[in-house]
Amino acid sequence: MRFFDFRVEPLPTGIVAYSVDSPSTEITVSLDGSPVKRRALGKRTRLGRWTPPPSPPSMDVAKQVLLRVVCEGRAPTDAEAVQLREGYLAFLNHEPLLRDWLAKEAGPFFAWLAARPAAKKLTARLEGDVVVMTRDGAEVRFERGGVKSSQLVVVPLRADGTDPALWISLQDPQLGPTGLLVDATTPPRVLATVSFFSSQRGISSTSRSYWLLDVDGDGLNELVEHATSHSDVGMQNEGARVLRFDGLSARFTPGDRALDKRAPPVSVDADQRVEKRVRAALKAPVTELRGRLDAHSVAQPSPPPPETIGGAATPPFAGADAFQLVLVKQKNQMVGGQYHLVHLRFGKEPVVLSSVDLGVVTYPPTGCKGRREEFRREADAIVVVWPSAGFELVEQRVPWDGKTLGKPAKPPVKVASCD
C-alpha cells in the first residue's frame, strides 16, 4: 500500500477552503511483511485551492471494504473490487487537485481505475418512461422523463465496433432535441448529454450532428460534434468539437483544439470530397450520392420520431466505415442510371475500399404494393431495394462480414410489380 503526505491547510476566508500542496514523502507498506519503504519526493509545490463538496456515500463503503480486505490479508471478491473501484473513482472526482497529481505518479493504478468491463451484447426496449436494457443477459432499467417517445440505437464505444452502449434520442421539454449516451452498467451511467439545436431569438440558431469515431487512434471512439450556425446572412460551418471519454469520471469531456483539427469534416465540402473519390474509383462521368449508412449502429424497437421544426434528435453516425449508395449516370443523362454500393472509410480524407455494381435504375412510382425503395444494413448483408427496368422494384443483398463487402450470390430479385 502506498501513502502520500499531501499538505492541506485552511485558508483565512469566509468560506471553507484550503490550499493544497504536493506530498514530500511516499511510504510503501507491503502486505507480505517486507520492511516499510520511505521515498523522498522533493520540495512541495502548490497544487491550488480546494473547496470540498459533500463526500459521496460510496467513499465510506470503499473505506470499510479496504480495511476488511487488508486486515484479512486476502484479495477482494468481484463485488468488493467493484465497490473499491467506485470508491476510488468517487474520491478522485471529489479531490481534483490530488487526482491530477496522482495520475502522473500512479499510472498503472489509474489505468486500472479507468478500465471498465466491456459489454459483448446489448439490446433495448421501451416500457413507458423506462428504457429496459439487456446487457449480456442481465436487465438494467433506465428511467427518465420524455423517453416514452424516444428513438433507441445501440452504438459501439470502441473503434472495432465492440463494447456497445445505448444512444437515446428524445425531445426534452426544457432542452429540446437531446441525445443521451448511456452505459448499461448497474446502475446505468449517462456518458454524454448533448443538444441538437439551440437558438437566440431573432438572431441565429445552431444545429448539431454527432459522430462516434476514433480520432486519436487509441482504439476508443470519441464523440465528435459538428455545428452549423444559421442567421439572416447565411449558413456557417462551425467546425468540429471532439469529446474524449474520461474513464475516471465516466463521461465524455472536451479534448483540446489540436484534437478538434484531426476530426474528419462533415459539410457540403466533405460530400464533394467523397463524390470526387467515388467518381474516380468507379471511373464514372457523372455520379450522385444517395443514401449513406454506417457499419455499426443497430436501431432498437422505437416509436416513429416526432415531427419537429428547426431541429431533430437524430442518432450519431458510428465508426469510420460507411456504405454509400451511388447513382452513376452518363453525360447529359436526365433519368435513371446504374446503382453502385460503395464501401468508404473516413479519416481526415475519405477512402474508397470496394464497390459492387447493383444494376439499372429507372423511375416508376416511388412505391407500390406496400414496398418502397430501401437501403438498410442487416447482420450479414447490405440490402437495397430500388426501381429497375419494367416498372418493378427489385432487391439485392450484398454480403457483409463486418469487414468487407462480398459478391452477391444471385442477380436482383423482383419484390413488387408496379404495373
N, C-alpha and C positions, 0 to 999 in steps of 0.2 A: 504494500500500500504506500502511496506517495502523498506526502503532506507538504503544503506550501504556506509560508507565513506572510500572506498579504497584510499590509498595514491599512487599516480603515480608521480614520479619525473624524469626529464630528466637526462640522463647520459652524461658525458663530452666526447663524442666520435665523430668521424667524420660522423656518420650516425645517423638518427633519431631513438633513442632507449630510453627506460625508465626502471627504476626499479619499481617494483610493490610490495606494502606491503598490508597485510590483513587489513580489517577495524577494528577500535577500538570501533565503535558505530553502533547500529542499531536503526533507527527511524521508528516507525509504525504509519501511518496516516489512521484512519478509515474513510470510506466514509459516515458513518451514523451520523457523528457529535460527536462521542465519543472523549475524550481527547487524545492528541498525547502521545505516549509512547516512552520512551527512554531506551535503554538497553545497558549497557557497555559490550563489548566483550573481554576485557582484552588487554594485550600488543600486539602491532602489530608484525607480523613476516614477513620476506622477502619471497615473493612468487616466485620471479625470474625476469628475464629480458624479456622485451616485445618490439618487433619491429612491429609497426602497419601496416597491409596491408590496401589497399583501402576499404572503407566501402561499403558493398553491398547495392543496392538500396532498398531492402526490409526493411532495418532498418529504413530508412526515412519514408517509408509508415507506418510502425508499430507505429512510434512515433506520427504521426498525428492521427492515429486511437485511440491510447491510450488516447491522450489529449481530443479527441472528446467524447469518451465514459465517461471519468471521469467528464468532465465539464457538460455533460448532465445527469449525475447521473443514468446511466442505464447499463444493461448488453449488451455485444456485440452481434450483429447478427451473424448468422452462417458464413457469408462471412467475417465479421470483425474478428471473432475468428480465422479463417484460416490465415488472414493477421497478427494478433498478434503473433500467434504461429510461422509463418515463420520469422517474425522479431526477436523474441526472439532467435530462433534457429540460425539465421544468426549472431546475436550479440554474442552469446555464443561461436560459432565456430570462430568468429573474435577475441574473447578475451579468449584464452585457460586458462590463469592463473586465471582469475576471475571465469571461468566456473568450474574449478576443486575445488576451494574453496566453491563456492555457492552450488555445488552438495551435499556437506556434510551438509550444513546449511538449505537448502530448498528442502528436498527430495520429498515431495508431488508435489511441483511446477515442479520439473524436471520430475517426473513421468507423469504429465500432458503434458509436452512438448514432451517427448519421445513417448507418445502414438500416434498411427496412426490408422485411421479408417480402419478396416479390410474389404477387398473385400469379397463378397459372391460368385460371379461367374465371370469367366474371360475366354474369347476366343480371338483368334488372327488369323490374316491372313496377307499375303504379298501383297503389291501393289507396284511393282518395288522396289525402295530403301526405302520404307516406310513400317513399321510394324503398322498395324491398330489393336489396342487392344480395345475390348469391355468389359468394367468393369461395372457390374451391370446395363447394358443397355446404358451406356454412352461411346461414342467412344473417344479414345485417340490415337494420331498419334506419332510414334517414328521414327525419321529419322536418318540414319547413313549409310555411305558408306559401301558396302560389304554385306548388309543384303539381297540383292536380291536372293542369293542362300543359305540363312541360314536355319537352322532347328529350329523350334519353339516348345517348350514344356512348358505347364503350370505346375508349381510345387508349393507345399504348403510352406508357411513361418512358419506355426505352426505344432507342432508335431501331432495333431489330424487330419491333412490333410486339414485344413481350411486355409483361407487367401491366395488366390492364387496370384502368381507373374509369370512373363514370363521369361523363360530361352531361350536365343538366342545363338545358336552355329554357328559360322561363320569362314571363312578364311580371316583374316586381312592381307592386303598386307605387312604391316610392322611387325606386331606382330605374324603372322602365325595363327595356330588354336587357337581361342579365344572364351571364354564364357562370356556372359553378363547376369546378373540377373537384370531384370527391373521391377520396381513397376509402375503399370498403374495409377499413380496419374496424376493430371493436374497441371503443366506439368509432364511428366514421369520422374522418377528418376532411375539412374543406381545405384543399391545397391552394386554390386560387378562386377569387371572385372578380369578375370583370364586367364592365359595362360596354354595351354595343353602340350606344347612342347618347349624346349629350347636346345641349344647345344653350345659347344665350339669346333670349327672346329678342327678335328683331335684328340680331346682329349676325350670328353664324351658327352652324351646327357641325357636329363631328360624328362621323360613323366609323366603326372599328370592326375589323375582322381579325381572326386568330388562327395561328398555325402552330401545331406541336411538331418541333423539328430540332434535331441535334445540330446546333450552330457551332459549338466549340469543340466537337469531335470527341467528347468523353463517353459516348455511348448512351447518355441520358438526354431525353428530349427537353429542350427549352420551350417556353411559351412565347411565341413571337406575336406582338401586336402591331398591326398596320392601321394607321389612322388616316382618314381623309376628311379635310375640312371643306365646308360648303358655305359660301356667302354670296352677296349680290355681285361680287367681282369675279366669281367663278369657283372652280374646284381646285384644291391644292392637296397634293400628296404629302403627308407629314413625315413619311419615312417609317422606319421600324423601331420598336422598343422591345428589347429582349428581357424576359423574366426567367431567371435561373432557379432551379429547385434547391432549396436550402434544407438539408436533411435534419439539422438541429431544430429549426423552427417548424419543419414540416409544412413549408409554404413556398410558393414561387415568389421571389423577390427581384426587384430590378437589378440587372447587371450593370456594366459600365458602357460608355459610349463606344469604346473600341469593339465590344461585342455586338452592339447595335449595327455597326457598319458591316459586320460579317453576315448579317441575315440576308437571304435572297429577297429581291424586290418583288412586290405584288402591286401591279399597276398596269395601266394600258401599255406602258413601255415594256413591262415584263412579258405580257402576252405577245407583243411584237417580237421579242427575242425568241419566245417559244415557236412562234409561227415561222420565223426565219430558219431555225434549225430543223423544224419538221419539213419545211419545203425542200431544204437541201437533202435531208435523209431520204425523202420519198421521190426526189428528182421530179417534183411536180411544178407545173407552170403557175397554178393558182390553188391556194388552199384556204379553207375556212375552218376555224376552230369551233367545234360544237361542245358537247358536254365534257366534263373532267371529273374523274373520281380519284380519291386517294386509295392507298393499298392496305390500310389497316383499320380504319374506324368501322364499327359494327352497330347499326341502328337497332334499338330495342323497341318492343311494342309501346307505342305512344299515340295520343290523340293527334289529329291534324293540327299543325301550327296555327295559332290565331292570326287573323289579318291585322296588320299594323300599318300605321302611317309614319314615315320618317325613319324607320329602323326596325330591325328584327333580331331576335336572339338565335343566331344560327350556329350549328356545331362547328368546331375548328377543323381545318384540314389537318390530317395526321400523317406525319412521315415525309420522307424525301421522295418516295416513289409515287407516281401518278399515272393514270391511264387517260389519254386524250383521244377523244373521238374527232376525226378529221375528215372533212369533205374535200376531195380532190376534184378540181374542175379544169377543163381545157380553157384556153384563152377565148374570151367572148362567149363562153357558155353561160346561159342565163338560168337554166333549170336543171336540176339533177346533178349527177356526178358519180364518184366512186368513194365509198366509205372505207377508211383505214382506221385501225386501232393501234395507237402508238404508246409504247411504254417509255415514260420520261423519268429522269431522276434530277431533282432540283438541288443545286448547290448555289454558289454565287452566280453561276450561269447554268441554264438547263442543258441536259444531255439526253439525246435520243438513244435508248438502249436497243429497242427492237420494234417491229411493226408487223401487223397482219392485215392483208387485203381482205375486206369483208364482202365486197360486191357492189353491184349497181344500186344507186339510189334514184327513185323517182318521187313525184309528189302528188299522190292521191289525197283524199281527206286525211287529216292528222290521226284519226282513229276510226275504227269500225268494228262492229260486233263485239264490243266490250274490250278490245285491245287497242293500245296506243303505242307510239314509239317509246322504247325503254332503253335505259343504259344503267346497269347495276352490276355490283360485284357480289358473287356468291363465294362459298368456302373454297371451291376448286375451279372456278371459271368466271370470266367476264361475259355477261350476257347483253347482247344488243338486239333490239327489235326495231326494224325500220321498214319504210315503204320501198318495195322493189318493183320490178317490171310486172306488167299485167294487173295493176291495181290490187296488189296484195301486200300484206305485212309478213315479213319473214323474220326468223330468229336464228342467230348464230351464237354458239357457246365456244368461247376461246379459252382453252385450258390455262390455268394459273396455279402454280405450285408454291406461291409465296415469294418466289424469286424471279422467275422468267415466264414469259408468255409461250405457250405451245402452239402447235399447228392444229387447227380444228379437225375433228375426226371425220366430219362429213360436210357436204355443202349446206347452205342455209335452208332451214325448214319452214314451209308456209304455215303460219299460225292463224291467219284470217284472210278472207277474200272480201274486197271492198266493192264488188260489182252489185 
